[in-house]
Amino acid sequence: CDGVMVATALLINPRLFAEVQPLASADYTVSQAIAVAFEYLALAEQHQPRRQIVLQKHFWYFFRNVLLRTTDKEDAMTIVRGEKMSLSLLGSERHKFYTFMNQPFVRSVRQFRELLRLMAETLDVEPEVKSIAAAAGAGPAATMAEIRRLNNPGEDDSETDW
């Protein structure tokens, strides 16, 4: 069935049919994933999902192939918590962002927007994406601990760095 054949590809890159020259999944970058995620959040604000976990699941698709993989064909792969990833990325900033966005306490549009701003500030992304992130909020991006508390004021995060 043709509909099933494109479903996962469209979850990973909702712009798939809009691209002038469609990108192979290996060419899909962190910058493009962040730009797509900002567009998605704007739509999610207008059309609130019935369940907040929907945001997290879409982010999982947007970012799993760009945060957990490298373009190096020789890079060894490993399984971490059921997710196949490049061994060289284990413990990296990209791995930390991916792990953080999949935590049960990250659910709201506000939390995901701040996470995208922090990713754009921290990771090597294109200047256009940094501009989109800067326009998405005032001041510097929140830290992971601050993002966690956005929906849980008063929660003590002293035991973790997020």
Residue, then its C-alpha position, 0 to 999 in steps of 0.5 A: c500500500d503506497g500510503v503505508m510506504v510513505a508514512t514513516a518518511l513523512l513523520i521524519n520529514p513532514r516537508l518530504f513532498a514540499e522539497v524541490q529536490p527531496l533529500a535522502s534520509a542520510d542528508y537530513t540534518v539537525s538544522q532541517a529537523i529543528a526548522v521542521a520542529f519549530e513549524y510543527l510547534a506553531l501548528a500544535e499551538q493552533h491545534q492542540p493535540r488531544r494527548q500531550i505525548v503526541l508532541q513527544k512522539h513526533f519529536w522522536y521521529f523528527f530527531r532520531n535519525v539526525l541526533l543518533r547517527t553520523t554520516d561516517k559509514e565506518d562508525a560502529m553502531t550500538i543499541v542503547r535503551g532499545e535505540k540503534m545509535s552511532l557509538s561515537l555519539l554516546g554521551s555527546e550533546r546530541h545524545k543528551f538532547y535526544t534522551f532528554m526530549n524522550q523523558p516523561f516530564v517533557r510534554s508541553v509545547r512550551q518545553f519543546r520550544e525551549l528545548l529547540r532554542l537550547m539545541a540551536e544555541t548548543l549544536d552546530v546549526e545553520p544561521e537561519v535556524k539560529s535566527i528562527a530559534a532567537a525569534a521563538g523567545a526572548g533572552p537566552a535559551a533555558t537550561m535543561a533543568e529550567i525546561r523540566r520545571l516549566n510544567n512542574p514549578g517547585e520541583d527539586d532538580s538538585e540530583t540531576d543536571w536536568 
